[in-house]
Amino acid sequence: MYIGRFVVVGPGIGAYRVSSRSFPNRQVVDRDGTLTVLPTPGAPETDNPYISYNCVREVTTPAGESLAVVGNGSHVDPIAEKLELGYPARDALATPLLALDFEKDDYDTPRIAGVVGAETATIGTVRRDALVVEEVSEPTLVATYEKDSPESYSLGADSATGAASEVLGAAFEHPVCAAGVTVTEDAVSVAVDNGE
């Protein structure tokens, strides 16, 4: 089954996977703790605005809480900025998702994102017919296609590296690359798996 890009978040852990039929020549790059999806060095030139973006960002709230934002596009940055201003996770997700709306491509691709805290997690999506944001207590998946409403997901990993590798190896079609994150009271850890 092809579900496109997807996010999995739960308290303390999150992951993101790029799955693509159209633009498989991508990788996740760690840029000082911010994970960014970029074309691989030999990728064909494109003017598609949806193929390069930050997919994981570490955040420290005004109260000193460590959080991580995970998502499939340019909305990751404004979500992180809202959290840094002290917005609750629900509002930090809903505001940029609603403002940016679904991607205006040939498929009306939903935007998906999650906020991971040490003890909390919130997941959201905006698609043509709905904005859905909910707090979750167990690993939960939302994808751009087929599984575009949050649903429980069995994530066995307990490390950022394990989470990235587990979602990259998940039984969904066209895997490209993945990112993982863990959040504790003291630290945010990130990892990438480019299938190499």
N, C-alpha and C positions, 0 to 999 in steps of 0.2 A: 504494500500500500504506500502511495506517495502522499505524505502529509506536509511537505515543504519544510520550512524552517520551524523550529519549535523550541520552547522554553519549558524547563522543569524547575519549580522552586518548592522548597519546604523550609521549615525552621532550620537555620544553620547551614543550608546547602542549596546550591542552584547549578543549573547547566543550560547551555544553549548549543543548538546544532544547526549548522547551515546544511540544508539539503537542496540540491538544485538540479534541474534538467537543463536550464538555459545558460547558467553561468557557473560551471563547475570549477573553473580555474581561480579558486580563492583559498585564502589561508587566514588563520587568526594569528595576530602578532601581539606580543606583550610589550606595551610601551609604558614602562615604569608603573606597572600595576593596572593600567587601563588596557583592556583587551579590545583590539580593533580588527574588523574583517576587512581585508584588502585583497586586490587581485594578486595572483602569483606573478613572479617576475616575467614569465613568458606568456601571460594572458593576453588575448586579443584586446585591442583598444575598444572602449565603449563609452558612450555618454550617458548610460543608465545611472540615474542618481541613487538607486537603491542597492547598489552592490558593495559600497564601502561605507563603514560606520563603526562607531564604538558599540560593542555588544556586551561588555561588562565594565562597570565603573564602581570604584570604591567611594564611599561617602562617609563623612563624619558629620553628624547632626550638631546643632548648637548645644544640645545636652551632652555631647560627647559620645553618643551611641555610634558604633560601627555598623554600616549597612552596605549592601551591594545591590546595584541595579543591573538586571539582565534583560536584554531585549534584541529585537531584530531590525533596528533602524535608527534614524536620526532623533527619534524621541527619547532615546536613552539619556542623552545629555540634559535636556530640560527636566526630565524626571529627577536626575541626580541634583540638579540645581535647586529644584523645589525642596528636596529633602534637606539640602544644606541650609536652606532658609528656615527650616523647622516645620515644614508641612508634614502632616501625618501621611503614612505610606499610601493610604487610599486616595487622598486628595492629590498627592504628588504623582500618582499614576493617572488618575482620571483627567486632570487638567490638561497635560500635554497630549494624551491620547485623543481627547475630544477636540482639542485645538488643531492637531495635525491630521486627524481623521485617518481612514484607511488609505493605503497607497493608491494613487491614481494611475495604475498600470492596467494592462489588458485583463487582469484577473481580479481587480478590486481587492488586492491582497490585504488581509488584516494586519494591523500592527499588534504585536504581542510583547508583553514585558512582565517582569516581576521584581519585587523588592524583597531581599533576604536579610533578616536580622538574626542574631544569635538564637532567639527564642520565638521569632515570629516570621511570617512570610505572607505576602500579598501578591496576587496575580491579576493581570488584566489583559483585555483585548478590545480593540475597536474594529468592527467590521461594518460592512454596508448597512446591516440591519440592527446593530446593537453596540452599546458600550457596556462591558461587563468587568467589574472590579470586585474581587472578593478576598478576604483573609482566609488563609488555609492553614491547617494544622498538620498536614502530611504532604509528601511530595505530590505535586499536581502539575499536569501537563496542559499546555495550550499550544496549538499549531496554526499555521496559516491556512491549511486546507484540511478537509475531512474532520479534523478534531479541533474545530475553532471555538469550542466552549471548554472551559476548564474541566478536567477530569482527573481522578486519582491515577497515580503512576507509580509503579514499583521501582524505586531507585535504591539499589543496594549499597552504593558507594558511601564512604564516610570521609573522603578527601577530595580536594579540588581536582587532582589528577585522575582519581578514580571516577569522578562524576563526568569529566570530559570524555574519558575513554569509554565509559559505559553508554553514554548517549550516542557517541559516534558509532558504536557497534550495535545500536538498537536495530531491530528488524523492520526498519522503514526504508523505503527506496531512496537511492541517489545521495548517500552521505558524502559530504565534502570535507568539513572540518568542525571542530567543537571547542567549547570553552567550559571550564568548571570553576566554581567558587565555593569556598566555605567561609562562614562568619562565626567567630566566637566573641566573647565579651572583650577580648584583648586584640584581636587581629582579623584581618581579611586576607585569605590566601587565594590566589588564582592559578589556573593552569590551562594549557592549550593542548589539543591533540589534532594535528594536521594529517593524521593517517600515514605518517612516514615510518 
